[in-house]
Amino acid sequence: MGVFDKAKNLYNIQKQSKAIKKDLKKVHIEAEVDGVTIVLDGELAIVDITISDEAWAAFQADQFGKNKMLEAIKKSFAKAMKKAQEVASAKMKDLWAEMGIGA
């Protein structure tokens, strides 16, 4: 493969990567733990956080409610992050194969 072909291949990979990144921005990943729901986009940015009325009431009624709420938020965020990373990985798999990475 000549230098021109390598440069062309690199340009195509960069173009595909930008397209994938743009697509990931539109993907919303939702995860819920104990009534706390976190929504991330495919680039791992927080889109929304909601706490159900039932969970809110349970947290308020409990003496340790604040700690439990924070733990539920933490677990929900971790779950959403894992899902988002799996989605991004699946979208990038073909590009990685083209680059000779993974497979």
Buried (B, 14 or more C-beta within 10 A) or exposed (E): EEEEEEEEEEEEBEEBEEEBBEEBEEBBBBBBBBBBBBBBBBEEEEEEBBBEEEBBEBBEEEEEBEEBBEBBBEBBBEBBBEBBBEBBEEBBEEBEEEBEEEE
